[in-house]
Amino acid sequence: MSSDKDNKVPFTQFACIGTGFSGIALGATIQRWYNIPPSSIQFFDSQPCVGGTWSINQYPGAACDVPSALYSFSFERNPNWTRFLPPHDELRAYLTKVASKYNLIPRMRFNTKVTKAEWISDRSSPPNPRWRLTILNLHTNLISHHDCQFLFSGSGQFNSPRPLDVPGIECFQGPVIHSSRWDHSVSLKDKNVVVFGNGCTAAQIVPSILPQTANLTQIVRSKHWIYPPVDAKVSPFAKKLLASMPGATLLQRFIVYHLAEADWAGFTLTPPAAQFREKRKEMIEAYMKKTAPEKYHALLIPDFEIGCKRRVFDSGYLECLHSEKITLTNEKAVEILPRGVKMGDGRVVEADVLVLANGFQTNTPTTLLPIIGENSQTLQSHWSTPNGFPGPGAYNCTSLHNFPNFFLLWGPNTATGHTSAVMAIENAVNFALRVIRPCLEGKASVVDVTEQAEKKFVERVQKALGETVFMSETCDSWYTARDGETGRVWNGMTYPWSQARYWWDCLFPKRGDWVYSGPATGKSSIVKKRRSGLWLTTFAAVALGGLLAWVGKNPNPRLALLLAGSRFAAVVPVLKAWGLGVLGRKDLN
């Protein structure tokens, strides 16, 4: 049933799917840069509240694995984080606060699912070419529509839980809980619990729920390098210092960024990077052997290189494996029974509750929204072997040919194995707003990236990834997938270069890669000029550009090694000591 009144479809200049970091960054930045009012944007989210992934992921122990100083907006630095790695409720509160500050929450429609988005190229009547969204109200099942000039997808890459690949789950008579759909009404007290998975999520869940259970069996499906813990409470003194000292939060962010970015030096397949990985491997392996029970070393310690998969920070997981209540097994589960799990060796593990920490569907277009661009092309058909893309890819990780005025935030190849997704999101938002500026100024109404530019960029990304540890022979992770038709291994998840490179590429869009068209209204939507810090930003960009030009066409290995190597090494102890003092702890190792 449709709820459109009088067949009038509401229109806003911007629309965004999702109300997490991506959506809030977009809503805030159009105000900060162009003073475009919140009334010009409409958000849609299937969740009941703001927060995106931090509204969805509320499992016990849920926390970020990136330092809070970096896992936050550069324009809304927070001196009041309680921990170095913030918990999910604190992150959700932070996002709610930022959204409220920019008056975005009244523009958000929750419990609504965008079931289709279709480009309408009709130029015969206002509002001219536009996107039309089909919206389903999840409470009333009413269908409505919404039109916009610019459409942004901020729904992220981790929104479709991976189905458990063990038959019989529909026959299980107890609760089945996926980590991203946690049911807090289910009590685990004195229950027999079976946990599938042992990645970052499971490493947070297991030590958090183990004390409540009667017994916990964890089915280890893969191995991960588990780093020493870095989390700690932020002392009252540190919070007071960060709040009162001008520039303290900026300096803290700068330090944490460089300490995190130094790990990028280990991702390339070069001799210096191999030495970096070997030294890091020795350190991490020693920690794992020292902390975990010896009987589980063979189940836990990987045989692939550091960097192949995203690192996992220990939050009490390895220590809790000494408990008599927990059992680890890498035996394959072959069938879910009404009251247990049948293993490959014939054993039946008794279970009252199943916990699925088996991740999300990645590297596949089948989980995407039905977005239909020019010539009725869908994302599924765009990312297909006949079209030259065996998997997801996009120009500068945000834009697709034949999908005009459409931008992916935290799109293909923006994930990293070492640093903050929020940085990539901010860069993508800034890039998109720079691209559409001529449209906002009334010089055009439609912008589309050229086919040649998109394919050239995507192939360059895949070629660069082929020279990283992500695509090494011993690496098998959710970052990659093999095309069923060609057999080509495709990585549609990770970015092959440093975050400094992505910032630079987003700073100056290449106008020759874009086609501007549509009616030119001559009326600007921009109320004021860019921020007063533009000249400072430009100066910094030019300075960095000179450095990048100096180190050559592909500066990143040398630049990262410069930051992590001898010249930067002299500064690291000072920066680290300052950071430890701000954190109020004695050691990070």
N, C-alpha and C positions, 0 to 999 in steps of 0.2 A: 504494500500500500504506500502511496506517495503522500508526502506532507507538504509539497510545494504549494504555496498559496497563490491562487490566481495565475498559475503557470509562470510566476515571476521567480527567476533564479537570482539569488543574492550574488553580489560581485564584490570582491576586494582585489586590490592590486597584487597582494601577495597571499599565498596560502602555503601552509607547511604541515606535513604529516609527521606528527611526533612532537612531544613536549619535554624532551630531555635536554641534554647539553646542546644538541644541534639546533633545535627549535628556539631555545632561549637565546643562544648566541645570535641567531638571525634577527629575532625580534628586538633585541637590545641594540644590535649594530646598526640597523636601519635608522634607529633614533639617534644614536651617537654620531654617526657619520653624516646623515642627510636630514636629520630632524623630521623624518617621516612619522606621522603619529601612529600609535598602536591600532587605531581604527582601520588602518590600511592593510592589516594582516589578520588572517583567520587560521587558527590551529585546530587540528583534529587528532584525537588520540583514543585508542580503544581502552586504555586504562582509566581508572576512576579518579586519578589525581596526577599532578605534575610530577615529573621525575624521570621519565623514560626507563632506562634499564634499572635505575635505582628505585623505581616504583614497582618494577616486576620482580627483581631479585631481592627477596627478603628472607632468605634461608638463614638458619642459625650460623653465626660467624661471618656473614657476608660483609666484606670490606673491600676497598680498593687496593690494588697491588702497585699503585703509583703514588709517590709522595704527594700529600695534600697541597703543598706549595705549587706543584706543577699540574695536579689534577683539579684545576679550577681556572676560571676565566682570568686572562691577563688584565682585563679592565675591571675586574671585581675581585681583587686579591683579599683573602680573608685572614686576618691576624688571630682569629679565635678558634682555629682548629684544635681539637682536644688531643688528637693523635697524629703521628707522622703518616700513617696509612689510615685514612678516615673510614669509619664504619658506614654501612648503607643508610642508616637513619639520619646521620649527620650530613651526608651528601644530599639526601633528599630535602632536608631542611635548608641547606645552602641554596639549592636550585629554586626552591619555593620563595626564598627571600629575594633572590635576584629577579625572578619573574615578577614578584610583587613590586619591586622597586621600579621596574620599567612598565608597570601597569599592563602586563601581558595576560594575567590569569583571566580577566573578563573576556579576553579574545580566544579563550580555549574551550573547545567543546569536547568533553570527556565522554567515555562510554559510547563513542561513535567510531565506526570503522569505515575507512575509505575502501570501497569494494571495486572501484574503477576510476581511472583518470584518463580522459580522452582529449586530444588536441583538436580544437575546432578552428579550421583555417579560414572560415567565412569572413570576408572583409566588407561585406555589403552594409552592415549596420553595427553601431556601437554595441558592446565594447570591442568590436573587431576580433582579430585572432585571440584565442583564449584557451585555457584549460577548463574542462568541465569535470567536476568530481561527483561521483555517485556515493552518497553517504548513507550508511545503515546505522540507525539508532539501536544499540544492543539491548536496551531496556524495552522499547516499544515495538521493535522490528519495522518501524516506519522508514521509508526511503525518501531521501531528499537530494537536492543537487546544489552545487556551489560552483561559481565561475571565478577564475582569477587570471591575471595576466602572467604572473610568474609563479611557478610551482616548485617547491623544495621538498625533497624527501629526507626527513630526519629520523627515519625509523630505525636506523642502525643496521648492523650486520648480525646481531645475535637476538633475533626475535622469534625464531621458529625452532622449538626444541626438537632435537634429533630423536626419532622413535627408537625404542629399544629393539635391537635386532635379535631378540630371543623369542621364540614362539610360545604362546600360551599365556601371555600377560593378561588377556581378557578373562582368564579363568581364575586369576588370583583373588582370594576372598578377603584380603586385607587391603588397607590403603596403599596406593601407589602414588608417590609424590615426586614430581620433577623439581629440581632445584629452583627453576625459574617460576614455578607455580606452587610454592610452598604453602601447605595447609596447616596453619597454626592451631587449628582445632584438634589436630591429631596428637594424642599424647604418646610419647615414646618411652614413658616410664615403665621399666621392667619388661620391655618388649624385645623380641628377637628381630633385629634389623639387618637387612642386607643392602649394602651400598654398591651400586655399579659405577665404576669410574674412579680415577685417582689423580685428576688434574688439579688445577688451582682451586676450583669450586669444592671438590671432595676434600682437599687438604684443609679447607676452612670448616667444612661441615663436620667431618669425623671427630676432631677433638672437641667440638662444641656440643655434640649430642651423645658422645660415648658415656659420660658419667650417668646419664639417665637410663641407658639401655641395660637389659639383662645380658645380652650378647650382641656383638656387632661383627658381621662378616663383610669384608670389603673385597670385591672382585676386581682385581687389578687388570685392566685391559691394555695398558701401555705404561711406559716409564717416563719419568720427568726428572730433570735436574732441579733439586730442591735446595735453594740458597739459604744461608743463615738468615735469621730474622732481622729485619731492619725497623720494625714497628716499635714505637715507644710513646708514652704520654708526653705531651708538650707541657713543660713546666709553667706555673703561673707567671714566673719572672719572664720567661720567653714570650708568652702571650702579651704581657704588658709592654715589653720592649718592642715587639712587632707592631703593636697598636699605636705606640707613642712616638717612635723614632721615625722621622721622615725618610722614606726610601728603603726601610728595613725589609718590607715584604718583597719589594722589587729585587733587592740584593739577594734575599733568600731564594727567590725563584730562579734568579740567574745562576746561583751556585748549584742548586739542585738540578737545573737543566744540564749544566756542563758535566756534572758527575754522572748523570744518567746517559747523556749523549756519548760519553767516552766509551760506553759498551758497544757503540756502533762499529768501532774499530775492529771488532771480532767477527763481523758478518761476511766479509768478502773472502773469496778463495785465493788469497795471496799469502806468501810466506810470513810476513809480519802478523797478519790476522790469524794464521794457524798457530803461531807462537802465543798470541794473546789468548786464543781459545784453550790451548794446552795448559797454560798457567792457571787459567780460570777453572778448568776441569780438575786439576790437581787440588785446588782449594775446596771446591764444592764436594768432590768425592770424599775428601778427608773429613769434611763436616758431616756428610751423610753416614759414613761408616762409624764415626764417633758417636753420633746421636741415635741412630736407629738400631734396633736389635740385630745382632749378627745373622740370625736365622732368616732375616728378610732382605739382606743385602742383595742377593741375586734377583729378587723380585723388584727392587727399587732402583738400583743403579743402572742408568742407561748405557747402551753400547753405541750411541750416536753422539755427534759432536755438540758441544755447548752452542746455543744459539739456534739450533734446528727448530726447537719448539720454544714457546714463550716461557721464560723462567718462572718458577714458583717460589715465593718467599715462604719459609716455614713459619707457621703461626701456632706451633705446639703439636703439629701432626707427627713428626718423627718421634718425639718423646712419648706421645700417647700410645705408640705401638708396643711399648713395654707392658701395657695393661694386659691382665689375664682375660679381660672381657672381649678382646679384639682378636680376630683372625684374618690374616691376609692370604689370598690365594690368587694365582694366575690361571687356575684351571678354567677351561671354557664352560660357561653356562649354556646348556643345550635345551632346557625347557623350564618354563615357569609352571609350577604346580599350584593347586588351590592353597596350600599352606607351606610352600617352600620353593626352593630352586634346585633343579636336578643338574648336577655337574657332569662333565665329560667322563670322569672316572667312575660314574655310577652313584656317587654319594648324593644324598639329598640334604641340603642345608635348610633347616627349619627357619621360617620367616613369618613374622606377624605384620611387618611393614617393609615395603620396598622403597628405597630412595634412589632416584635416577640422577646421577651427576655425570651424565654422558654427553653433555654439551649441546651444540646447536648445529643445524644444517648450514653448511658454509660452501662457498665456491659453486653454487648452483643457482640458476635463475628460476627454478621451479617454485621457490618459496616467495618470490617477489610479487608485489602488487601488479594487477593487470593494468599497466600503463601503456596507452596506445598513442603513438606519435604520428608523424606524417606518413601518408600512404598506408595507414592501418598497421604500421609496424609496431610490434610489442617488444618489451625487453627480452622476452624469451626468444623471439626470432632474431633480434639484434645480436644477442649473445649466443649464436649458434655456429656450428662448423661451416655451413654454406655461406654465411656472412663473413667468415674469416675470424670469428671469435669463438674458440671452443669453450670459453668461460667468461666471467665478468671482466670488464675493463672499461675505462672511460678516459677521455681527454683530461689531463691534469687531475685525474681521479674524481671528476665532478660532472662532466658533460658528455652528451651523446649526440652524434649526428642524426638528424631527422626527429629529434625531440627538442624543439625550440623552446626557449624560456623555461627550461627544466634543468634543475641542478640536484645532484646527489651530495648530501653532506655525510661525511665519513663513508664515502662510496668505495668502489673497488680500489684495492692497493693502497689504502691509507692506514691500515693496521700496522703496528710496529711490534717488535719483540722486546723492546727495552724502555720505551718512554711513553709519554702521555697522548692518548687519543684526543684529548681536549685541544691540544695545540693544533693537531691536524684539522679538527673541526673549525676552529677559529680561522685558520688559513683558508679553508675552503669557502667559508662564508665571506671573508674579505675578498677573495678572488671573484666569486660570483657577483658581488656588489660592484666590483670594478668593471666587470664585463658588461653589466646591464646599465651602467651609468649613462651612456648615450641614449638609451631608451627612457630612463628616468628624466633626462633633460629634454625629452620631447623630440629628439632628432630621428627616432625610429620607434617601432613598437615591438619588433620581433628580432631575436638574435639566435643564431644557430651556428654551432661549430662545423667546420668543413669535414667531409668524410676523410679526406687525405690527412688532415691534421690529427684526427682522432686515431686513425689506424697507425700512423707513424709513431704517435706517442705510446700507444698500447704495445706495439712491437718493441719499442725501445725499452719499456718497462720490463717486458718478459725477457728480453736479451740480457738486461742488467741483472735480473733476478737469477738467471742461469749462471751467473758468476758469484753467487752468494751461497752461504751455508744452507739456506732454505731449500735449495734445489740440489744439494749434494746427494751422492749415491746412497748414503746411509740414513738419509733424512726421510721420515714418513710422518707427516703431521696434517692437521686440519687446514693448514695454509694452502695445501696443494690438492689437486684432483687430476685424474687421468681421463682424457676424452675417450669415450667409448668407440668413436668412429676412427679417429686418427692415431690414438694411442699417445698423443702429445700430453705431457704433464704441464698443467696450467696452474699458475699461482695468481689468483684474483684477490688475494687478501693483503699481502705485505708490500710495503714501500721499499724499493731497493736502495734508496739513498738516505742521506741524513735529513733530519727535520729542518736544519738550516737551509738545505737545498729546496725543500718544499716551500718554506717561507719565501725564499727568493723567487721561485717560479710563480708564486701567487701574487707577488708584489707588482709585477709589470705584465699584464696580459698582452699577448701578441695579437694585435688587431688584425693582422693578415690571416689569422686562423679562424676568423669569425665573419659571418655574413649578417649584416644588419638590413632589415627590410620592414615592410609594414607602414601604415600611415604615420607620418610625422606630425604630431599635434602642435609642436612649437611651444607647448606648455610644460614647464618643468615641475616634477614632483619634489625636487630637492628644495627645501626651505632655506637652508643655510649651507655654507661651504664646509669642506672637510674640517676635521679637528685641528686645533691650534698647533698640535705637535707634528703636523705634516712635514714641516721643514726638517725637524730633527729626525723623523723617520726616513725621509729622503736621503739625508746626509749619511745615516747609518747604512742605508741600502746601497748607496754609491760606494761607501768604504768597503762593505762586504763584497760588492760586485768586483771591485778592484782586486781583492784577495782571490776571489773565484777565478777571475781572468788570469791571474798570475799562476795558479796551479793547473790550468789547462781545461780541456773540454769536459773531462769527468773528474772534477776536483775532489770528490767526496772521500775516496780512500786516503788521499794525502792529507786532506783537511782534518778528517777524523783522527788520523794518526798524529797529526800535529797537535790537536787538542789533547789527545791521550798520551802523547809521547814526551820526549825529553823536554821540549820547551814549555809545555803546559804542566809537566810533572812537578816543576819547581813551585808552581802556584797551588797545586792541589792540596798539599798538607795544610797550608794556611787557610784555604777555603773550607777544607774538611773540619779543621779545628773550630772555625767560626760557626759552621753548621752544627757541629756537636754541641757547642755552647748554647746556641739558640734552642736546640732541641732539649737541652737539659739532661743529656745522658753522657755516659763515659765512653761508650764504644759502640761502633756500628758494625763491627766484624763478628 
